[in-house]
Amino acid sequence: MKKAILLFLFSFVFTQIFSQNNVPLIYQRLQKTKISGIDDSLLTGTCTVFENHTTNKGRIIKLNIIVVPGIHRDSLLPPIFDIDGGPGFADTKNVFFYTDSSESSYRQYHDIVLVDVRGTGKSNSLYCPSLQDKKTLNDNFEDMYPSEAVKDCYQELSKHADLTQYTTTNVVLDFEEVRKWLGYNRIDLLSLSYGTRVAQVYLKMFPQSIAGCVLWSPIPASGRMPLYFAKYAQHTLEQIFTDCRNDSVCNTAFPNLKSEFNTLMQNGKASGFHFSLPDSTGTLKSYSLSWNVLETKFRELMYSPNGIRKLPMAIHQLYKGDFSIIPMLFPADISTFNQYYFSEGFYLCITCSEDVPYIKKDEIDSLTKGTFMGTYRIDQQKQACANWVRGNIPKDFFQYTVSDVPTLIIAGGFDPVTPVDLSKAIASRLKNSILVFIPQMSHMPDGLSNSECFDKLLIDFFSNPIKAKLNLDCIKEMKPPEYSIKQNK
């Protein structure tokens, strides 16, 4: 009888262990969850890491994770780890993209892993109310980094974070821990903008963990943001002037676009802009707007084809003294959006450690002279970093990544922040890389027709990175929308 009981217990325990070992770790470590607005059940949870990877002691961070499970689970390919940009954007916001029925092709044969990197989203957010809460138009007209607001932000965040530990290298160490914690062998990386810096450092530190990598609008670790922003944005602006002149609709509506812009810039630099607009009750209120704040908004519009196609109209209306377009350019209350999606403190941690300290004074004038942005952005970030702290970075951090991991690089022809020349420099060090150039894309493709072409290129690459066969013919049909010639009210 005792023998029979022992055999039963052994059989039960063995069955439990065997069954558990055959259940992917993602189902053991994460919980099935329903998210409002999404039909499918997703997997959510947190992976605990030390804030300080050097000591592995002290404060811990619970990294917020959402996994969108692959559909064909019997034939899954490596999971796709999505890495967003900024730096400072919370990646889990992208769950709505990957669960949209029109985008389900990404998850046919891949789990999609979304991680709010440390300091963003729900992973010990470094959100700065003093810098980010914009509840009125006047709030939006402030300088980018007022000294007192930066100091307040630093003091508040320092209560729950060692701000020296929010670096790209530590982000990569976090990702590697998440990979192992979820039980994945090798993974694919889909990175955008600053996320491509993370991906390149990942390729350098843990190449054996990566099966394939997409660098979308990439920037190298040596990018020294925002040193080149003025130069690159000026180039894109000149492209827009030329494109408008060659477009019958745009040229008819705005035949003197470049001269109007130059006049607008001169007037703005000389005295700023002073105007009145009705509030929600119809009462006129007076406002003052500096050129530096306006040019920052113009550059922001350049990030997508949708924005680019609105820029000539915005320039023309403001040149004529019509400021009714201002509320569209500067939404009055975006603090709710910012609080979850973007963390300004993380942006400062990264750039004040990895970029701004390495900007040389003698480079600034040569790279900003004759540009519409001038030195404003650099001045603002240098001022902010003077009131921030620097984290440590490895000695080889600025060296280009050299790797033979299959990599797809995507660059846009109108990109004002990561132009194709950067992609070419990165590709030259990646032995098995493919560089795809999309002429009408900016930093983002938003607004281009035939958007499914973009998705198909990525999915085809991830289906077999080593022997990727990409049909680039569809890029010809990725066209921008018509130029806006009047404001939608």
C-alpha positions in Angstrom: 0.0 0.0 0.0 2.8 2.4 0.9 4.6 1.5 -2.3 1.4 2.3 -4.3 1.0 5.6 -2.6 4.7 6.5 -3.2 4.3 5.6 -6.9 1.2 7.7 -7.2 2.9 10.7 -5.5 6.0 10.3 -7.7 3.8 10.1 -10.8 1.8 13.2 -9.7 4.9 15.3 -9.0 6.6 14.2 -12.2 3.5 15.0 -14.2 3.3 18.5 -12.6 7.0 19.2 -13.3 6.7 17.9 -16.8 3.6 19.9 -17.5 5.1 23.1 -16.1 8.2 22.7 -18.1 6.2 22.4 -21.3 4.3 25.6 -20.6 6.2 28.6 -21.9 7.6 30.8 -19.2 5.6 33.8 -20.4 2.4 31.9 -19.2 4.0 31.1 -15.9 5.5 34.6 -15.2 2.7 36.8 -16.7 -1.0 36.9 -16.1 -3.8 36.8 -18.7 -5.3 40.3 -18.8 -8.1 42.1 -20.6 -7.3 45.6 -21.6 -10.1 48.1 -22.4 -10.5 48.5 -26.1 -8.7 45.3 -27.0 -10.6 42.1 -27.7 -7.8 39.6 -27.1 -6.5 38.5 -23.8 -2.9 39.6 -23.3 -0.2 38.7 -20.9 1.0 41.3 -18.4 3.3 41.5 -15.4 6.5 43.0 -14.0 10.1 41.9 -14.1 12.1 43.1 -11.1 15.6 44.4 -11.7 18.0 46.4 -9.6 18.3 50.0 -10.4 22.0 49.7 -10.0 23.3 46.9 -12.1 26.9 47.3 -10.9 26.2 46.6 -7.2 22.9 44.6 -7.6 21.9 46.1 -4.3 19.4 48.8 -3.2 16.4 50.1 -5.0 14.6 47.8 -7.4 12.5 48.7 -10.5 9.5 46.7 -11.5 9.6 46.8 -15.3 6.1 46.9 -16.8 5.6 44.3 -19.5 2.9 43.4 -22.0 3.2 40.4 -24.3 0.9 40.1 -27.3 1.0 36.3 -27.8 1.7 35.0 -31.3 -1.2 33.3 -33.0 0.4 30.2 -34.5 2.0 28.9 -31.4 3.0 25.6 -32.9 5.4 27.3 -35.3 6.6 30.5 -33.6 9.6 32.4 -34.7 11.7 34.5 -32.3 9.7 37.1 -30.4 9.8 40.7 -31.5 11.0 43.1 -28.7 9.6 46.5 -29.6 11.9 49.4 -28.5 10.4 52.9 -28.8 12.2 56.3 -29.1 12.2 59.7 -27.4 14.2 58.9 -25.4 11.3 58.8 -22.9 8.3 57.2 -24.6 6.6 54.3 -22.8 6.6 51.3 -25.1 3.5 49.6 -23.8 1.3 52.3 -25.4 2.1 50.4 -28.7 -0.1 47.5 -27.6 -3.1 49.1 -29.5 -1.1 49.0 -32.7 -0.1 45.3 -32.4 -3.6 44.2 -31.5 -5.3 46.1 -34.2 -6.9 43.6 -36.6 -5.2 45.3 -39.6 -1.8 44.9 -38.0 -2.2 41.3 -36.8 0.4 40.1 -39.4 3.2 41.0 -36.9 1.9 38.5 -34.4 1.1 35.6 -36.7 4.4 33.9 -35.9 5.9 36.1 -33.2 5.1 37.0 -29.7 5.3 40.8 -29.4 7.0 41.9 -26.2 6.5 45.5 -25.0 8.5 46.8 -22.1 8.4 50.2 -20.5 12.1 50.9 -20.1 13.2 52.1 -16.7 12.1 55.6 -16.1 9.2 55.5 -18.5 5.5 54.5 -18.3 4.9 52.3 -15.3 8.5 51.4 -14.8 9.4 54.0 -12.1 8.4 56.9 -14.4 10.6 60.0 -14.5 7.7 62.2 -15.5 8.2 65.9 -14.7 5.1 67.9 -13.8 7.1 71.1 -13.6 8.2 70.7 -17.2 5.4 68.7 -18.8 2.1 69.9 -17.4 0.8 72.1 -20.2 -2.8 73.2 -19.4 -3.0 76.5 -21.1 -1.7 78.1 -24.3 0.7 80.2 -22.3 2.1 77.1 -20.7 3.0 75.9 -24.2 4.7 79.1 -25.0 7.4 78.7 -22.2 11.0 77.9 -23.0 11.8 74.2 -23.3 13.8 74.0 -20.1 13.3 76.8 -17.6 16.0 76.5 -15.0 13.7 76.6 -12.0 11.4 74.0 -13.5 14.4 71.7 -14.2 15.7 72.1 -10.7 12.2 71.2 -9.3 12.0 68.2 -11.5 15.4 67.0 -10.5 14.7 67.4 -6.8 11.3 65.5 -7.1 12.6 62.7 -9.1 15.7 62.2 -6.9 13.3 61.2 -4.1 12.5 57.9 -5.9 15.3 57.4 -8.4 19.1 57.5 -8.6 19.2 59.5 -11.8 22.8 58.4 -12.6 21.4 54.9 -13.3 19.1 55.8 -16.2 21.4 55.1 -19.1 21.2 53.2 -22.3 23.6 50.6 -21.1 21.4 49.9 -18.1 18.3 49.7 -20.3 20.1 47.0 -22.4 21.0 45.1 -19.2 17.3 45.3 -18.3 16.2 43.9 -21.6 18.6 41.0 -21.3 17.2 40.2 -17.9 13.6 40.3 -19.3 14.6 38.0 -22.2 15.9 35.4 -19.8 13.1 35.9 -17.3 10.5 35.2 -20.0 12.4 32.1 -21.2 13.2 33.3 -24.7 16.4 32.0 -26.4 17.0 34.5 -29.1 14.9 37.5 -29.9 14.3 40.0 -32.7 14.6 43.7 -32.1 12.3 46.3 -33.7 13.7 49.7 -32.8 12.7 53.3 -33.6 14.8 56.5 -33.3 16.4 56.5 -29.8 15.4 52.9 -29.6 17.9 52.2 -32.3 20.7 53.4 -30.0 19.5 50.8 -27.5 19.4 48.1 -30.2 22.9 48.9 -31.4 24.3 48.7 -27.8 22.4 45.5 -27.4 24.0 44.1 -30.6 27.4 45.1 -29.1 26.8 43.7 -25.6 24.8 40.5 -26.3 25.0 39.6 -30.0 24.2 35.9 -29.2 20.8 36.9 -27.9 19.6 38.5 -31.1 18.3 36.7 -34.2 17.4 39.8 -36.3 17.3 43.5 -35.8 15.4 46.4 -37.4 16.8 49.9 -37.1 14.1 52.4 -38.1 15.3 56.0 -38.5 18.5 55.2 -36.6 20.9 57.3 -34.6 24.3 56.1 -33.4 25.5 56.3 -29.8 27.8 59.0 -31.0 24.8 61.2 -32.2 25.4 63.9 -29.5 21.8 65.1 -29.5 21.0 67.9 -30.2 24.2 69.1 -31.9 23.1 68.3 -35.4 19.4 69.0 -35.1 19.6 72.6 -36.6 21.6 71.4 -39.6 19.4 68.5 -40.4 16.2 70.4 -39.9 17.4 73.2 -42.2 18.1 70.6 -44.9 14.6 69.2 -44.5 13.1 72.8 -44.6 14.9 73.5 -47.9 13.6 70.2 -49.3 10.1 71.3 -48.4 10.5 74.7 -50.1 11.7 72.8 -53.3 8.9 70.2 -53.1 6.2 72.9 -52.6 7.6 74.8 -55.6 7.4 71.7 -57.7 3.9 70.8 -56.5 1.2 72.6 -58.5 -1.3 72.7 -55.6 1.3 74.0 -53.0 3.0 76.4 -55.4 -0.3 78.0 -56.5 -1.4 78.5 -52.9 2.0 79.6 -51.6 4.1 80.9 -54.4 6.4 82.9 -52.1 6.8 80.4 -49.4 10.5 80.7 -48.7 10.5 84.5 -48.6 7.4 84.5 -46.4 9.2 82.1 -44.0 12.3 84.3 -44.0 10.2 87.4 -43.2 8.3 85.6 -40.5 11.6 84.5 -39.0 13.1 87.9 -39.1 10.1 89.5 -37.4 9.9 86.8 -34.8 13.6 87.1 -33.9 13.2 90.9 -33.7 10.2 91.2 -31.5 8.4 87.9 -31.2 4.7 87.6 -31.9 1.9 89.4 -30.1 -1.8 88.5 -30.8 -5.2 87.9 -29.3 -7.4 84.7 -29.5 -10.8 83.9 -28.1 -11.0 81.5 -25.2 -13.7 78.9 -24.7 -16.1 81.6 -23.6 -15.3 83.8 -26.6 -13.4 86.3 -24.6 -10.3 87.7 -26.3 -7.0 87.0 -24.5 -3.6 88.4 -25.3 -0.6 86.2 -26.0 3.1 86.5 -26.7 5.0 83.9 -28.6 8.8 83.8 -29.2 10.5 82.7 -32.4 12.3 80.0 -30.6 9.1 78.4 -29.4 7.6 78.6 -32.9 10.6 77.2 -34.7 10.6 74.3 -32.3 7.0 73.6 -33.3 7.9 73.9 -37.0 10.6 71.3 -36.5 8.2 69.0 -34.7 5.8 69.2 -37.7 8.7 67.9 -39.9 8.7 64.5 -38.2 6.0 63.0 -40.4 4.6 63.5 -43.9 1.3 64.6 -42.3 3.0 67.4 -40.5 5.2 68.4 -43.4 2.1 68.9 -45.6 0.6 71.3 -43.1 3.7 73.4 -42.7 3.4 75.7 -45.7 -0.1 76.6 -44.7 1.0 77.4 -41.2 3.9 79.5 -42.4 1.6 81.4 -44.8 -1.1 82.1 -42.3 1.3 83.3 -39.6 3.1 85.5 -42.2 -0.2 87.2 -42.9 -0.8 87.8 -39.2 -3.5 85.2 -38.9 -2.8 83.4 -35.6 -6.0 81.3 -35.6 -3.9 78.3 -36.4 -2.0 78.5 -33.1 -4.4 76.3 -31.0 -4.0 73.6 -33.6 -0.2 73.8 -33.4 -0.2 74.0 -29.5 -2.9 71.8 -28.0 -4.0 73.5 -24.7 -4.0 70.4 -22.4 -1.7 67.5 -23.3 -0.6 66.7 -19.7 -2.7 63.6 -19.5 -1.1 62.2 -22.6 2.3 63.1 -21.4 2.0 61.7 -18.0 1.8 58.1 -19.2 3.4 58.2 -22.6 6.5 60.4 -22.1 9.0 61.0 -19.3 11.0 64.2 -19.7 13.3 63.2 -16.8 14.4 60.1 -18.7 15.2 62.2 -21.7 17.4 64.4 -19.6 19.1 61.4 -17.9 20.0 60.0 -21.3 21.1 63.2 -23.1 22.9 64.7 -20.0 25.0 61.6 -19.7 25.5 60.4 -23.3 25.1 63.5 -25.6 25.3 67.1 -24.3 28.6 66.8 -22.3 30.4 65.8 -25.5 29.3 68.7 -27.6 32.3 70.9 -28.3 31.9 74.6 -28.2 33.8 75.2 -31.5 31.3 72.9 -33.3 28.2 74.7 -32.4 28.6 77.8 -34.5 29.6 75.9 -37.7 26.7 73.5 -37.4 24.0 76.1 -36.6 25.1 79.1 -38.6 22.4 80.1 -41.2 19.8 77.7 -39.8 16.3 78.7 -38.7 16.9 76.9 -35.3 20.2 78.6 -34.5 21.7 77.5 -31.1 18.4 77.6 -29.1 17.9 73.9 -28.7 21.6 73.3 -27.8 21.6 76.3 -25.4 18.4 75.0 -23.7 19.7 71.5 -23.2 23.1 72.6 -22.0 21.3 74.8 -19.5 19.2 71.9 -18.3 22.1 69.5 -18.0 23.9 72.1 -15.8 21.1 71.4 -13.3 21.1 67.6 -13.8 23.5 64.7 -13.0 25.6 62.5 -15.3 25.6 58.8 -15.3 28.6 56.6 -16.2 28.9 55.2 -19.7 31.4 52.6 -21.0 34.6 53.7 -22.7 33.6 52.1 -26.0 30.1 53.5 -25.9 30.6 55.9 -28.8 32.2 53.4 -31.1 30.0 52.3 -34.0 28.6 48.8 -33.5 30.3 46.1 -35.5 28.1 43.0 -35.9 27.2 40.3 -38.3 23.6 39.9 -36.9 21.2 40.4 -39.8 19.9 43.9 -39.7 17.3 45.9 -41.7 17.8 49.7 -41.7 15.1 52.0 -42.8 15.7 55.7 -43.6 13.4 58.5 -44.8 14.2 61.1 -47.4 12.7 64.0 -45.4 13.9 63.1 -42.0 14.9 66.2 -40.0 16.7 64.3 -37.2 18.2 61.1 -38.5 18.9 61.6 -42.2 20.0 58.8 -44.5 23.7 59.6 -44.1 23.5 58.4 -40.5 22.0 55.2 -41.7 24.7 54.7 -44.3 27.4 55.1 -41.6 25.7 52.6 -39.4 25.2 50.1 -42.2 28.8 50.2 -43.2 29.8 48.5 -39.9 27.0 45.9 -40.0 28.2 43.1 -42.2 24.7 41.6 -42.9 22.7 44.7 -43.2 20.1 45.9 -45.7 19.5 49.6 -46.1 16.0 50.5 -47.4 15.5 54.2 -48.4 11.9 55.5 -48.5 12.1 58.9 -50.4 8.9 60.4 -49.1 9.2 59.3 -45.5 10.3 61.6 -42.7 11.3 60.4 -39.3 8.0 58.6 -39.3 5.8 57.3 -42.2 2.5 58.7 -40.8 0.5 60.0 -43.7 2.1 58.0 -46.5 -0.2 56.0 -48.7 0.3 52.2 -49.1 1.4 52.0 -45.5 1.1 48.2 -45.6 4.3 48.2 -47.7 6.2 49.4 -44.6 4.8 46.7 -42.4 5.3 44.0 -45.1 9.0 44.9 -45.4 9.5 44.4 -41.6 7.5 41.2 -41.4 9.2 39.7 -44.4 12.6 40.5 -42.9 11.6 38.9 -39.5 10.3 35.8 -41.2 13.9 34.9 -42.3 16.5 37.5 -41.3 19.4 35.5 -42.5 18.0 35.1 -46.1 15.6 38.0 -46.2 14.0 38.5 -49.6 12.4 41.9 -49.7 10.3 43.3 -52.6 11.0 47.0 -52.6 8.7 47.8 -55.6 5.8 48.9 -53.3 7.9 51.8 -51.9 7.1 53.7 -55.2 3.5 53.8 -54.0 4.3 55.3 -50.6 3.2 58.8 -51.4 2.5 61.8 -49.1 -1.0 63.4 -48.8 -1.8 66.6 -50.7 -0.6 69.8 -49.2 -3.1 71.5 -46.9 -4.0 74.9 -48.3 -6.6 75.9 -45.8 -7.2 75.3 -42.1 -9.8 72.8 -41.0 -11.9 74.5 -38.4 
